[in-house]
Amino acid sequence: MDIAKYFTGIRLNNSPGSPLYQQIAEIVTQKIKSRELPPGTRLLPERDLAVLFGVSRTTAINAYRLLEQEGLVRTRVGSGTYVADQPAEEKEVPWAQLFKSYNQSYASSVLREMVSASSSRAGIISFATGSPDPHFFPVQTLADLFSNHISSASKADFGYIPTDGYGPLRWSICEMLKGKGITSRQEEVMVVSGSQQGLYLLSKALLEPGDYVVMESPTFLGAIQAFQAAGAKILGIDPSDTHYLSLLEDYIIRYRPKFLYIMPTFHNPTGSMLPLKDRQDLLALAARHRLVIVEDDPYGDLYFEKAPPPSLKALDSYGGVVYLGTFSKILIPGLKIGYLAAPAILIKKMSFDKQYVDLNSNNFTQWLLHRYLEEGWLGGHLDIVRKEYKKRRDAMARALRRFCEGVEFDFPGGGYYIWCRLKEEGTVSRLLHEAVKNGISFVPGDAFYASAALDKEFRLCFATHDEAVITEGVRRLGKALSAVKKEEKESPRPLPAPPIV
Ligand SMILES: Cc1ncc(COP(=O)(O)O)c(C=O)c1O
């Protein structure tokens, strides 16, 4: 390689403040960094370099020494001077710098990682993730449906399907919704890859940075993250507070929120249920202000004693309720099928946005689920899981009363979760550390708040494990709790300073 050509026409200047060896080193550095001289290139011998720049051989040697100190060249004895491999950071694209900025509740993702890391450790009993028990997945029924129907299926069903979902499945979802008092036409229903995708599409269609969204406080972490990522500001309400409707009305007037996101039936994380009268009052207020309500209902079918009141969507008389459902919690998460029921104009907008990321979702699973629903398998499956999850809720409540004195909790009528509070001294962060040491994990309450929360609440999922494992897990939790109490007695910690507002 003729190196000299890279330096032709370059002149050094003779100003006293800029030694010649430094000038030469600077010129060579530029050629290395611009990759005109790639790693491994043999540079000119010192003698030739000196001739090229019209300097002494010592000046050329000093230039190479400087470059060597900076790690840009290396000398091989008896062979010459070569361009060194670039340090890693020089070679790599700085991906983190390229990410666009958006609001994300960083604390919650840290919590999530902490919980999931501990949940996957061998021997640990996790009450953290909202997972159904795989024992109940109707895998054999799905396998039979597949082998019974696949050969007679129209091959076109497995080609590209519309972005808003496989037509026959949308039809069977409409039929299923009819049974819940929700009348929707096919163009008012859209299939999504899990209701989390529905939340994302809603935020894409409706939210701009700076928009306000009203949410219950606490609420589902995935919804907080989807809305915050779209740049929304979150306003919190607590529907168990008797004045919450007037606070909501204040918010509507003052901030004109884009929508209210709410889980009226077996709430995640609290398990709470909005009574019928409150549903009617909420709808009357929303209709008066034409406020859009996003009703998320993954757990409504999982009632243990009596069926819940009709959904907000079923009671909606002003066309403002968007309904989100999923088969993840009632059937099997691996299907990754959720759905939205909303006015056709919004469905159209969301399927337009969906085209950019997910032009056609997986239609094998949509085809299979349609068969499952059409043949009426869901009812029997729900009867089984309701009975089993009820036993698990009871086992967890019994164990909490027995082993966890100092923890108060709400007793849910269905769903997946028991929401707990520490009545006495100690924080949930301390409890989680102690719990992980004792082989048990849960989600601390902070993860469900969009703003600062007292470190006193936590969520336990009772759906994943059988009664024996639940009892053992809560026993371990009780041990962790005793350790925290003991430590608090021996060296009480000051309460965290309240946030400056
Ligand atoms: C309230 C709520 N909405 C949505 C989802 C997301 O469900 P999917 O698996 O359908 O994306 C969950 C899952 O935990 C949830 O609890």
The ligand as an SDF file (V2000), in Angstrom:
LIG
                    3D

 16 16  0  0  0  0  0  0  0  0999 V2000
  -55.1430   -5.1030   33.2480 C   0  0  0  0  0  0  0  0  0  0  0  0
  -54.3500   -5.7620   32.1750 C   0  0  0  0  0  0  0  0  0  0  0  0
  -54.4760   -5.3380   30.9130 N   0  0  0  0  0  0  0  0  0  0  0  0
  -53.7730   -5.9010   29.9160 C   0  0  0  0  0  0  0  0  0  0  0  0
  -52.8980   -6.9320   30.1570 C   0  0  0  0  0  0  0  0  0  0  0  0
  -52.1090   -7.4960   28.9980 C   0  0  0  0  0  0  0  0  0  0  0  0
  -52.5940   -8.7300   28.6150 O   0  0  0  0  0  0  0  0  0  0  0  0
  -52.1430   -9.4530   27.2530 P   0  0  0  0  0  0  0  0  0  0  0  0
  -51.4450  -10.6960   27.6510 O   0  0  0  0  0  0  0  0  0  0  0  0
  -53.4200   -9.7350   26.5130 O   0  0  0  0  0  0  0  0  0  0  0  0
  -51.3000   -8.5100   26.4800 O   0  0  0  0  0  0  0  0  0  0  0  0
  -52.7320   -7.4080   31.4710 C   0  0  0  0  0  0  0  0  0  0  0  0
  -51.7520   -8.4480   31.7670 C   0  0  0  0  0  0  0  0  0  0  0  0
  -51.2710   -8.6070   32.8740 O   0  0  0  0  0  0  0  0  0  0  0  0
  -53.4840   -6.8100   32.4980 C   0  0  0  0  0  0  0  0  0  0  0  0
  -53.3880   -7.2140   33.7650 O   0  0  0  0  0  0  0  0  0  0  0  0
  1  2  1  0
  2  3  1  0
  2 15  2  0
  3  4  2  0
  4  5  1  0
  5  6  1  0
  5 12  2  0
  6  7  1  0
  7  8  1  0
  8  9  2  0
  8 10  1  0
  8 11  1  0
 12 13  1  0
 12 15  1  0
 13 14  2  0
 15 16  1  0
M  END
$$$$
